[in-house]
């Protein structure tokens, strides 16, 4: 009888420990981190090793999913550029796809186009190779360019660490904001702060974005 009471007490204790853990998991903004890493960027802007706020980004020439080469200079009358490093398979990247589409549809007519770049493109990876990028762009009907960072030369220049990771440039290609798109990866409906949109509004009003840096939330870029 005493053994049964002890077993019951142990079971009850384990159950009570499990409940708050589950609640914490439910409150997490985004899917649970996998692969032993946190989805939140840990590096400072300096540690990322890329562009700093106010620096001028060098233009690039990358292959778009339509097979043509693309540069930022191809966008005429640009007032800025929403450069976002993303990919096909990261759960966070997928969560933000519809929001990126909405951002482009809202702000491209105002001079701020989304320029999506895949730093994970790899022809030996059937989920992240160029053909897979083309399929993803077609399935989601991306209204923006989706570029392959073949050779992984561009993302280190920017200091992109996660997918997605946003770099908002002004019309002179000066970096004005670096970080995450908004404050809730899991739920677009529950977003309270739209960092990229707020940064664009600041530029439109002749002001500097505040904040101009947030920690990106997503999967680590595979080539790092």
C-alpha positions in Angstrom: 0.0 0.0 0.0 2.8 2.4 1.0 4.5 1.7 -2.4 1.4 2.6 -4.2 1.2 5.9 -2.3 4.8 6.7 -3.2 4.2 5.9 -6.9 1.1 8.2 -6.9 3.1 11.0 -5.3 5.8 10.7 -7.9 3.3 10.7 -10.7 1.5 13.8 -9.3 4.8 15.6 -8.9 5.9 14.9 -12.4 2.6 16.0 -13.8 2.7 19.3 -11.9 6.2 20.0 -13.3 5.0 19.3 -16.8 2.1 21.7 -16.8 4.1 25.0 -16.5 6.6 23.7 -19.1 3.8 23.1 -21.5 2.4 26.6 -20.9 5.8 28.1 -21.6 6.0 26.2 -24.8 2.6 27.5 -25.9 3.6 31.1 -25.2 6.7 30.9 -27.3 6.6 33.3 -30.3 7.2 30.9 -33.1 7.9 27.2 -33.4 10.1 25.5 -30.8 13.8 25.9 -31.6 15.3 22.9 -33.2 18.8 21.5 -33.7 19.9 22.7 -30.2 19.8 26.4 -31.1 17.6 29.4 -30.1 15.6 31.0 -32.9 16.7 34.4 -31.5 19.9 36.0 -32.8 22.5 36.1 -30.1 25.2 38.2 -31.9 25.5 41.9 -31.6 25.5 44.0 -34.7 29.3 44.3 -34.5 29.7 40.5 -34.0 27.6 39.8 -37.1 30.4 41.2 -39.1 28.3 42.9 -41.9 27.0 46.3 -42.6 26.5 48.7 -39.8 23.8 51.3 -39.6 24.5 54.2 -42.0 27.0 52.3 -44.2 26.3 52.1 -47.9 25.6 48.6 -49.2 27.3 47.5 -52.4 25.1 46.5 -55.2 25.1 42.9 -56.4 24.1 40.8 -59.4 22.2 37.6 -58.5 20.1 35.2 -60.5 16.3 35.6 -60.0 13.9 32.7 -60.2 13.0 33.9 -63.7 16.5 33.0 -64.8 17.6 36.6 -65.3 20.3 38.4 -63.4 19.1 41.1 -61.0 20.7 44.1 -59.3 19.2 46.7 -56.9 19.9 49.3 -59.7 17.3 47.5 -61.8 14.5 49.0 -59.6 13.8 52.4 -61.1 12.7 55.4 -59.0 13.4 53.4 -55.8 13.1 55.3 -52.5 14.5 52.3 -50.6 14.9 48.6 -50.6 13.6 45.9 -48.3 16.4 43.4 -48.6 15.4 40.2 -46.8 17.5 37.0 -46.5 15.1 34.0 -46.4 14.8 30.5 -47.7 12.4 27.7 -48.7 12.3 25.4 -45.7 12.9 27.3 -42.4 9.6 27.4 -40.5 10.1 31.0 -39.6 10.7 31.9 -43.2 7.5 30.2 -44.2 5.6 32.1 -41.4 6.7 35.4 -42.8 6.1 34.7 -46.5 2.6 36.1 -46.6 3.7 39.2 -44.6 6.5 39.8 -47.1 4.0 39.5 -49.9 1.8 42.1 -48.1 4.8 44.4 -47.5 5.8 44.3 -51.1 2.2 44.9 -52.4 1.8 47.8 -50.0 5.2 49.5 -50.3 6.6 48.7 -53.7 4.1 51.2 -55.3 5.5 53.7 -52.8 9.1 53.0 -53.8 10.1 50.3 -51.4 10.3 46.9 -53.0 11.0 43.6 -51.2 14.2 42.0 -52.5 14.4 38.4 -51.2 17.7 36.5 -51.2 18.2 32.8 -50.4 21.6 32.4 -48.7 21.0 28.6 -48.3 20.7 27.8 -52.0 22.6 24.7 -52.8 22.2 22.5 -55.9 22.9 19.3 -53.9 20.0 20.1 -51.6 16.7 19.3 -53.4 14.7 21.5 -50.9 16.9 24.6 -51.3 18.3 24.4 -54.9 17.4 26.8 -57.7 14.6 24.6 -59.0 13.1 24.4 -55.5 13.3 28.2 -55.3 11.4 28.5 -58.6 8.7 26.1 -57.4 8.3 27.9 -54.1 8.1 31.3 -55.8 5.5 30.0 -58.2 3.4 28.2 -55.5 3.3 31.3 -53.3 3.0 33.7 -56.3 5.8 35.9 -55.0 5.3 39.4 -56.4 9.0 40.2 -55.7 12.3 38.9 -56.9 13.7 35.8 -55.2 17.4 35.6 -55.7 19.9 32.8 -55.3 23.1 33.8 -53.4 25.1 31.2 -55.3 28.5 30.8 -53.7 27.2 32.5 -50.5 29.0 35.7 -51.2 26.3 38.3 -50.4 24.9 37.3 -47.1 28.2 37.7 -45.2 28.6 41.3 -46.6 25.3 42.1 -45.0 25.9 40.1 -41.9 22.7 38.1 -42.3 22.5 35.4 -39.6 19.0 34.2 -39.7 16.2 33.4 -42.1 14.4 35.8 -42.3 16.8 38.7 -41.7 15.9 42.2 -43.0 18.1 45.1 -44.1 16.2 48.2 -45.0 18.2 50.5 -47.3 17.3 54.1 -48.2 17.4 55.3 -51.8 21.2 55.9 -51.5 21.6 52.3 -50.4 22.5 53.3 -46.9 21.5 50.8 -44.2 18.8 52.3 -42.0 17.3 49.3 -40.2 18.5 45.8 -39.5 16.6 43.0 -37.8 13.3 41.3 -37.6 10.1 42.1 -39.5 7.8 42.5 -36.5 7.4 41.3 -32.9 5.4 38.1 -33.4 6.7 35.4 -35.7 3.9 33.0 -34.7 0.9 35.2 -35.3 0.5 38.0 -37.8 -2.8 38.9 -36.1 -1.1 39.4 -32.7 1.7 41.7 -34.0 2.0 44.8 -31.9 5.1 46.4 -33.4 5.8 46.4 -37.1 9.5 47.2 -37.1 10.0 47.3 -40.9 6.9 49.4 -41.6 7.7 51.8 -38.8 11.2 52.2 -40.2 9.8 53.0 -43.7 7.4 55.5 -42.2 10.3 57.2 -40.4 12.2 57.5 -43.6 9.2 58.8 -45.4 9.0 61.6 -42.7 12.6 62.5 -43.0 13.5 60.8 -39.7 15.8 58.0 -38.6 14.2 54.7 -37.7 13.9 54.1 -34.0 14.8 51.4 -33.2 17.2 50.9 -36.1 18.3 47.4 -34.9 16.5 44.4 -33.5 17.5 40.8 -33.0 16.5 38.7 -36.0 14.3 35.6 -35.2 14.6 32.5 -37.4 16.8 29.6 -38.4 20.5 30.1 -38.6 21.9 30.6 -42.1 23.2 27.1 -43.1 26.5 28.3 -44.5 27.5 29.9 -41.2 
